[in-house]
Structures are given as C-alpha cells and as structure tokens.
Amino acid sequence: MAYPGIMNDVRRAVAMERPDRLPVFICSEEMDVRVCGSRYDRYNSDAKEMARVQIEAVERFNYDWAWLQVDDCMEFEPLGVGVRGEGDILPATCDYLPATEASLAGLRDHGYRVEGRMKVLLDAISAVKGHFGDRVCVTGRTAAPLSSATLAFGINETMMLLYDNPEFIAEACTFFEEYQTRFGLDQIEAGADAIWFGDCNASGHLISPDTYRALAMEPARRVCEAYKGAGGVVIYHASEELPAMVDLQAEVGFSILSVGPGIDIEEARKIARGRVCLSGNVDPLRILARGTPEQVRAEVERIVRSVSRHGGHVMNSGEMVPRETPEENVRAFVDAARRAWLGVS
C-alpha cells in the first residue's frame, strides 16, 4: 500500500543506492481507466474523474505511484494541432501545423499559457496529491523538445527536416524547450513529485545516435535540469532498446532512465554503468497482457535478483500495458516485486 517513505526510496534509487523498499511502478493508466469503471474520453477531460481513477487504482492495486500520463496531445491542442480520439481510443495528433517559418512565428506569438486540458491535468495532480500527500509518487508528464516538434509538425515531415533543414528543427526545439519547461514546472507546483518526460520520437527506432546528440540531447538536458532544480524527479522515456542510444541517454543527467521492453534490463544495467537509475522493463504484451500470473512472478523475481538488489532501479513495465491486461497479472506484478525484495518466495 501507499507509504510515507516512497519519495525517500525513489531518491535513494536515483542516487544509485539500495532503497529500503523497492519502488513499484507500472504503466497501467489505460487498464486502470477500464477497471475503475471510466471511459478514456471522460477520464482525460475531467479533473475530478481523472483524480478519482488514479486514487482508486492506487488503492486497488497498491501502486507506489499515481501516473498521470493521460495522452500526448493536451498541450498541442491550444497551439492549433488537430487531435482525434473518442470513447476508449486514446487521442492522437493529426492535422499538423505546416513546417514553415510562419508557423514558428505563430508559436512564438502564442507562447506558453495554461489552456484547455492542460488545466485539467494540473487540477487532477493537485487533487491526487491532496489525497495521498507524500504516500505515493505523483507523476505528471511532458514531451521532450524533439518529440514535441514531431507532435506539432508531424513525424514524417519532422524526420525529413532532420536532414533537409535541421536548423528549422533546432528552432522548433528551442520553442518547445521553453514551453515544456514551463508546463512541467506548473505540474511540479501543482504537486507532482516526478515528471514522465516522453521522447519516443527521438529514440533509436527513428533517429541515429549522431542525430540524437546533435538535436535532441541538449534541449532535453536543459528541460531536465529545470525540473530537477524545482525539486522534481525526471523519468525519461524513449522506449529505448538500442544499446548505443541507452549509452547516450545514460549520460544526459535524467533522474531515472526508463528503457523499453526490447532490451534486457540486465544488459541495460551494464551499459548504464552506474550513471543513472533505471526503470523497467517487464514486457507489457508478452508477459503482462498475454502471460500467466506465474510467468509474471518469474520475470519480476528475475529482475529483482539481477538488477534491483544492486540499487539504482525502480520496478516498472517497459511500456503502457494494454487496456485488457488481466487484473490478476497486475496484482502478481506488484506482489512479486514486494515479496522478492524481502526475499520471500
């Protein structure tokens, strides 16, 4: 269950130490919405409903965090980016801004202000923090600068511009560095203990290490430092599985590096070489959605023995678990992590 020492344990893990109790997170928001009797389009647009689902899910499954990831669209809607999604279909960006200097000028003129569903997230964070206090790690979310550019201008256009007009992408990243810094700081002020800092469109699935170093790395570092300066824990997630990229991301200065399920967590630990706390990375499909509770327990116990007990690790899934993930598998995940940490089989 939620407990007052969670943030001390998170900070010990960030310091590459063994926490007193292993923090147990899971990227289960979509499943939690179903289990708690809501619908995603209601959940992501109503602060009271968002807070209700988060509180009920933590109390039902004994998570050590409340993960208000919600979706990747809310801060782009006010900028003129189209968004589609209804019912239980998560919103996605569409009808992107034209990749022109005029669009950049329009973004600068708009600047940063809290609008639309951005306010919903801030109010939900405040409500969840007010309910739990320091007994869970309340976690908000932002997109890193390069991924923000892809969500504003479209991934196809952005990937082409990385090579055809990198100066344009650098200017866009400068705007989104300021924009996402302020959005994250507002979440920390509202009560977030941590920020889930998403950068999946800057992963090795899409760009090379050289491109990451040239255009993504430093803007992400500066946003991270601003969040940390305000007391926030930064959990960087690009669903990374390419060893060279894990190596690069380990040196940026993130509080916690969440690695995707496509790389073994033991290999990621060797690559990181004690430079950054790791989060992950139980496979959300093969293990959590499609496996048995026994398979879930076996995988979690393996990770606790081989990685968690060395320090510098928080237990988590490697990605969002599917909506229809069996509840018994999530319970097995949490219970196995707690029992394995205590040496109880």
N, C-alpha and C positions, 0 to 999 in steps of 0.2 A: 504494500500500500504506500501512498504518498508519505514522505517523511521529511522532517525539517533539515536533515543534513545533506539533501541531494546536491545543492549547489557547491558545498564543500567537496563532495566526492567528484563532481564534474571538474572542479578546479584542480583537484589532485591529479585526475586523469590528464587534464590539459598540461600540467607540469611534468608529465611522463612518470608519475608516481602511481603506486597501487592505492586506489581509493579504499575506504573502509568497507564500502558496499558498492558493488558494480552497478553503475547507472544502466538501466534497461529501457531503451527507446525502441520504437517500431514505427515505421512509416505506414500507418494504418488508417489515415483520415477517411479515405473513400469507403472502406469497410465499416468504420465507426459510424458514419452517417447512416448506412443501412441498418446496422444493428441497433442504433439508438432511435430508429423509427422516424427518420427525417428523409428529405429528398434534397439532392445536391443543389438544385437551383434555389431552394428555400434557405438551406444552410449557408450558402455563400453570399447571400444578400441581406441577411437579418442578423444583427449582432447578438440579440438575445438567443436566437436559435443556435448560432454558432457556439456561443458560450455554453448553452445547455448541453449540446452534443459533446463538446470537449470535456466538460465536467463529468457527465455520465460515463463517457468512455474510460476516463482515468479511474473512476471509482469502480467500474465494472471489471476492468482488466488489470488494474494495478500498474499502469504505466508510470514511469518516473518523469515523463514529460507530457505537456499538452502541446501538440504540434499543429499550429495554425498555418499550414502551408496554403490551403484554400485553392488558389489557382494562380497561373502566371499572368493573368490579364488585367487585374484590377487597376494597376497604376498606369496602364497604357490606354484604357478606355477614355480617360479625360484628355488624352493627347490626340484623339481622333482616329485611333486604330479600331477597326471593326472587331467584334467579338461574337462568337456563336457558341451556343450550348443551351440545352434545355433539359428539364427533368433530371435524370441522374447522369447525363452526359456532361463531363467537365467542360467548362468554357475553353475555347481556343481562339487565338488571334487570327484575324483574316482581314481582307480589305486594307492592306498595309499602306503606310504613308509612302509617297513617291520618294525615291532616294535622290533628292535634289538639294541644292543649297537653299532653295526657298523653304523646303521642309525643315531644314536645320534652323533657319532663321525663325520659323514659326514655333519650333520647340523652345528656342531661347526666349522668344517673346512670352510664351506661356509660362515658362519657369516652373517652379515647384509650388504646389499648394495641395492641401488635402481635399479631395473631391470624391463623390460617389462612394463606391465600395471601399475605397481606402479608409474612410471614416468608419465603416462597418468593422473592418479588421481592428482598427485601433480601439474601438469600443469593446469588442469581444475580448481582446487581450486584457484590457483593464478589468473586465468582469471576471475572467478566469483567474487573474492574479488576485483580485479581491477575494475570491472564494478560497483559493489554495494558499495564498501567501507564499511562504518560502518552502512549501512542501512538494512542489513539482517544479521542473524546469520549463517555464512558459516560453515557448519558442515561436517567434514571428518569422517573416520571410521577405526577402527581396531577390531581385535578379541582378547578377553581376553585370558590369557595363557592356561587355561584348555580347552576352546573351540578350541584354536589353535592346541592343541595336537590331538583333535578328527579330525580336518580337515587335519592333516598331516598323522595320522596313521589309521584313520577310526573310526567311532563311536562304532562299535561292538567290535573291538579289544581294544579300549581305555576303554570302560565300563568294560570289563573283567579284564584288567590290574589294574583298580582302586582297585580291591580286590586281584588279584593274584600277582601283582607286583607293589604296589603303589610307590616304590622307583623309578622305571623307569618313571612313570608319573611325579613324582616330579622333576626328572632331565629334562624331556622334558619341563615342565613348566618353569624351570629356564632359558632354552634357549629361549623360546618364550617370557618370561618376558622382556629380553633384546631386542629381535628382534622387538616386537611390541612397546616397548617404543620408540625405535629409529624411527620406521615408523610413529608413531603418532607425535613425535616431528618434524619430517620433514614436516608433514602436517600443523602443527601449524606455522612453519617457512614460509611455502608457503602462509599462510593467513587464515587458518582455525581458527575460533573463538571457536569451540567446536569439540569434538570427540565423535562420536557414538561408544560406547565401548560394542561390542556384546558378549554375553556369554550364548546364548540359550542352548548350550550343557552342561552347568553347572547348569541348572535350576532344580527345584523340579519335573519336568516331567521325569527327568532321574536319578538324584542322591539325596541322603538324605542330610538333614542339617548337619549331622556329617561329611559326605564326603566333602561337600562344605567347611565346616570350616577347615578341615584337609588339603585339596589340592588346592582349588580354591580361597579362600578368601584372603589370604595374598599376593599371587602373583598379584591378581587383584588390591589390595590396593596399592601396590608399583608402579605399572604402572600408576594408577590414580594419585598418588602423583606427579609423574614426569610430567604428563601432566598439572596438576594444577600449579606446580612450574614454568612452562613455560608460564603461563597465560591462559591456555585452560580450558574451561568448559567441564566436563566429564559427558556424558549422558549414564548411564549404562543400558543395556537392555538384560534381560534374558527371556523376555515374561513371567515373574513370576506370578503365581496365588496361590501358596501355602503360607498360612499365616506365617508359621514358617520360610520360606525362605525370604519372604518380610521383616520380622523382622530382620533376619541376614544381609540382604543386606542394610538395612537402617542404620546400624552401621559402614559400611566399610569406609565411607568418600567420596562417589561419590558426585559430584555436584548435579546431578539430577538422580533420580531412575525412569526409565520407567517401568511401570507394564503392564502385558499383559491383554487382554480383559476378561480373565476368572475369575477375581476377581473384585468386585465392587470397584470403586475408593474411595468411602466413607469409606469402610472397610479398604482399604489400608492406607488411611489417619490416621485412628485410630491406626492401627498397627505401622505406622511410628512415631507417637507421636512427631511430630515436629523435628525429627532428620535429615530429608532430604527432599528436594524439590521433588515433584512427577511430572511425565509426563504421560499424558494419559487421559482416555484409552478407547475412543469410539470404539466400536466393528467394525472392518473393514468389516466383512462379513454381519452380521445380520442387522447392522444399515447403514453403508456407501455403501456397494455394493448392498444390497437387499432391503433396506428401501426406504421410500419416503422422499422428502425434509422436509416434516412436521415432520416425525419421527426423522430425523437428528437434526432438530432445537430443538425439545423437549428434546432429550438426551443431547445435548450440553448445553442448558439452565439449565438443572438439575445439570450438573457438575459444571457450573459456580456458581450457587447459593449455592450448598452444599460443594464445595471444593475450587474453585478458589478464591472466595471472602475472604477466611480465610488467603490467602497468601501461599507462598511455593508451587505453582503449575503452570505448563505451559500446555496449551491445546494441545492435540495430539490424534491421533489414537493409539490403543493398539498394532498394528502391521501394516505391509505393507498392504495397500489397494490393492485389485485385479486390474489387468490391465483394465478390462472392467467396473470399477466403473463409474456410471453416473457423468458427469461433474456438473450437477445441484446439486447433493448431496454434492460435494466438495465445491461448492460455498455456499450452505446453511450452511455447517460446519463453514467456515470462517466467513461468515456474522453473523451467530447466536452468535458465540463467541464474536465478537466485539460488537454487539448490546446488548447482555446480560450483558457484563461487564459494559457498560454505563447505564444499567437499562432501555434500550429501548426494548419493546416487538415487 
